[in-house]
Amino acid sequence: MSITDGFCPRMIIVTADPQSGKSTLIEMLIPALRQQNVKVAGILAKGLWKNGIRSGFHLIDLKCNQSVPLARRIKTCGPSSVSFEFFPAGIQAGQRALSKASCANADVVIVDEVGRLETAGKGWAPFLTPLLGLDNMVHIWVIRTKLVDIACRHWNLDRPYIVRADEPGALDDLIRFILEALKEISHEKSQSPQRV
């Protein structure tokens, strides 16, 4: 019996509440996957802090490991609403990193983060559906807990494997599941007829 039984082995959601270690978990995952010769593409939104407050984000293109400023805080509108100014260069870098062409040869595609903008059809949303069409890889989306069900309904994600970033052993669990899923994908590829 495989650990992927009962789940879609191609879709993993890393979740937790805001500022609970989701991106940090992904940051630790990437070198562990590369050490296993797993090709990684997609984006990581690395949080920036100033005086204990989230001050912005850098976007890291995971295929080429290049970092560019993505957003900076411009004002606080209350306890649950923060406004950020997004930089055109950061948006363009994210669009390139999430293009089908950039991700087509990856084993794992990471999207950090799928948030309110995406569930409203904005932000990275236009790139997510085409990426899901690439079914010979594992997709990892970072989503806040309260948005998981909304995102699953929006993109018809059936039985994704869910990893809570704030639970002990999350990194080991995530690596184990990804490697098992990649084995299954490789086996499926070897069993399918070759096109000439």
N, C-alpha and C positions, 0 to 999 in steps of 0.2 A: 504494500500500500504506500502510495506517495503522499508527501505532505501537501501536495497541490490538489489532492482529491477533494472534490466538493467546492473548489474555487476555480475562477477563471485564472489560469496560470499566467496570462499575459497582462493582467491588470492588478496593480498593487496601489493601495492608498495608504499613505503615511499621514496619520492624523494625531491631533492633540489640540488643546486650547491654545490661544495666542501666547507666544513667548514661552512655550513649554518644551522647546528643543527639537522641533520638526526639522528645521534647516540644519541644525547642528548634527542631527542624526544623518542627514543626507551628506553633509560634509565629511563625516567619518566613513560613510558607506563608499564613497567614490574611490579613495585609494585602495580600500579592501577589494573592490571589484577589479580595479586595474591590476592589482597584484595577481589576480586570477586570470589575467588576459581578457577581461570582459571589456568590450568597446562601449563607451558611455557617450551619450550626446544629450542635448537639452539645455536647460537653464537652472541655475541656482541663484536665488535672491538673497544675498548675504546682508544681514542686517547691520546697520551702523548705529552706534550709540554715543550719546553725549550727555554727561551728567545723569546717567541712569535712565535716559529717555531715548526711545527710538528716534534717530535723527534722519535716517534715510536708508537707502539700499544700494548696493553695487550688484550688477548683474554679471554672472560668470557664465560664459559660453563653455559648456562642459566638454565639447568636442576638441576645442583648441585651447581651453583653459585661459582665455582672455577675459579680463574684467573691465567693465566700464560703469560709470555712475548711472544708476537707473532713476532714482527719485530722492527728493529731500523733503523733509517736513516744512510746511509753510505756516500752518496754524493748527491749533487744537480746537475742535468744535464741541467738546464735551467728552465724557468718560469713554464712550464707545466709538467716537467718530474722530478720525484723524485725517487731515488733508495733506496730501503730498503733491509736489510738483514733479512731473515726469520729464526726463530729458529726452529729446528726440534721438540722440545717439544711442541711449540705452534701449529705447523702444525698438529702434532699427536693429540693434545687435540681437535683441531677443527674437525679433521676427526672423532674422537670418538663422539663428540657432534652432528655432522651432520649425523651420521649413522642412518639407518632406525630403528635399535634396540633401540637406545637412544631416538628417537623421536616418536616411535610408539604409546605411550600412552598419548602424549601431546594433548592439545586442540589447542595450537598455537605454530607454529615453526617459529622462527625468524632467518634470515640470514643477518647479517650486516658485510660485505657488498658484494653485487654482483657487481663486477667491470670489468675492462679491462681484467684481467687474466681469469675470469670466462667466459666472452663472447668469449674469444679465446680458450675455452675448458680446461683451466688450473685452478689452485687454487682450489676452492671449487666445480667447475663445475661437476666433476664426482659424487658428492653426491646430486646434485640438482634434476636431473631427477628421481632417485629413491625416493626422498622425495616427489616429486609431485605425485607419485603413492599412497601416503597416503592421501586419499581424505576425511577422516573423521575429518579433522582439518582445521584451518585457517593458511595459509602460509603468512608470511610478509617478503618481501625482501626489503632491503635498497639499492637503486640504484641512482647514480648521474643522474641528468636530461638528460644529453646528451647521456646516455647509455640506457635509458628506452626502446625506440623503438627497439634497437638492441637486448636487452635481451628478449623482448616480442616475437620478430621474432624467436630468437634462441631456445626458449623453448615453442613456440606456445602458449603463454599466451593470452587467449581470454578474453577481457573485464575485466582486473584487475581493482580493485578499487584503485585509485591513490590519495594519500594524500601528499600535499606539506608541508614539515616540517617547512618551513619558513612563513607559513600563520597563522594569528591569529586563535585560536580555533582548531588547528590541533590535539592536544591531545584529546580533547573532541570528535571531529569528529571520530578519530581513535577508541577510546574506544566504542563509540556508534555503529559503523559499526561492530566491532569484536563481541560484545555481541549479536547483531542482527543475524550475520552470524552463531554464535554458536547455537543460538536458532533454526535456520533453519536446521542446521546439526543434532541437537538432534531430531527434529521433523521427519526428513527424516529417521534417524536410527530407530525411534519408529514405523514407517510405513512399513519398509522393513521386509520381512519374516525372522524369526529367523532360523538359521541353528541348526540342532540337531546332 
